[in-house]
């Protein structure tokens, strides 16, 4: 009859097999670092990869002192260490004891090569950059329909000058993402939008790579509508940023570049009305002055009649122009108020839904919070690096552990281990 064991027992056996196998310990592995994360504890977690595969890697603080350089994303290295299995998650990883640099990553080299090529063609020249229209009616957005980018753009446009937002739901990461972005740019151009915002949230160079593809760069360069690039965080730079007409540090910044502040627009309208009225008054004064000069040279009766007729004509023109300006200003104000009301309703609905989701998620998180049981006299035992210890097989005599209580923690050393 086949043996029945627990998942923990299975993972423990696999770990034992890996730790005893000479084929996966004390070996050098060549690869490229990506998704590097440095923790306050001094430990480094990253992915070590080549063109065909990848493995999770970790370098603990004591091993960090064995190297004389700072590991970085896209850096090629030769790493020395062993394969180990993390029992709790059932995932295996490469424990790095030391490493040597062996060059920059392939993606970075490809990025630099394409950047030099397109720059030599003039695609980055400021002379070919197009100005953004002052009052766009329709703004196209190429991004994921479920990410924070479109939400930030809609929210920002709601408090600025009103405009219609037309979303092309694109794939922004992984295989086929570059083609999806190109199709989005082409489709929005066919719709005749005034501005296109192309963007996504932050990530590693692999996550953002679609925006470093040549097809995307050329689609941006050939777009009829001016394009704002809002890719990644403020410190991330992609090929799309260099080719685009304007680069925004964030999606919110992209919306602020595309739209004017309605308060500023109203202020400028009021200022222009005052200036136009003053200009009209100055013209009237000059015309009346000329009429008075002509009056002194012409026959008194005829001159008086002509002056009266011209004065009436001027008064009529002034009245019509003043009415037209006031009417136009009022129409603009009504449009702002109507659009503002619609946008406020949409934003309020979005906020209400978001608040409901947040409340639901908060309640779920609170219900599974492991720290709640500490109030009832229980304690949480962890390894020195914060890993929760759930089995006696994870500890041995002399091992240093942390005991977390409801109001603090204690450090202890194991004196005895009993297994059940």
Secondary structure, 3 states (H helix, E strand, C coil): CCCCCCHHHHHHHHHHHHHHCHHHEEEEEEEEEEEEEECCCCCEEEEEECCCCEEEEEECHHHHCCCCCCCCCCEEEEEEEEEEEECCCCEEEEEEEEEEEEEECHHHHHHHHHHHHHHHCCCCCHHHCCCCCCCCCEEEEEECCCCHHHHHHHHHHHHCCCCEEEEEECCCCCCCHHHHHHHHHHHHHHCCCCEEEEEECCCCCCCCHHHHCHHHHHHHHCCCCEEEEEECCCCCCCHHHHHCCEECCCHHHHHHHHCCCHHHHHHHHHHHHHHHHHHHHHHHHHHHHHHHHHHHHCCHHHHHHHHHHHHHHHHHHHHHHHHHHHHHHHHHHHHHHHHHHHHHHHHHHHHHHHHHHHHHHHHHHHHCCHHHHHHHCCCEEECCCCCECCCHHHCCCCCEEEEEECCEEEEEECCCCCCC
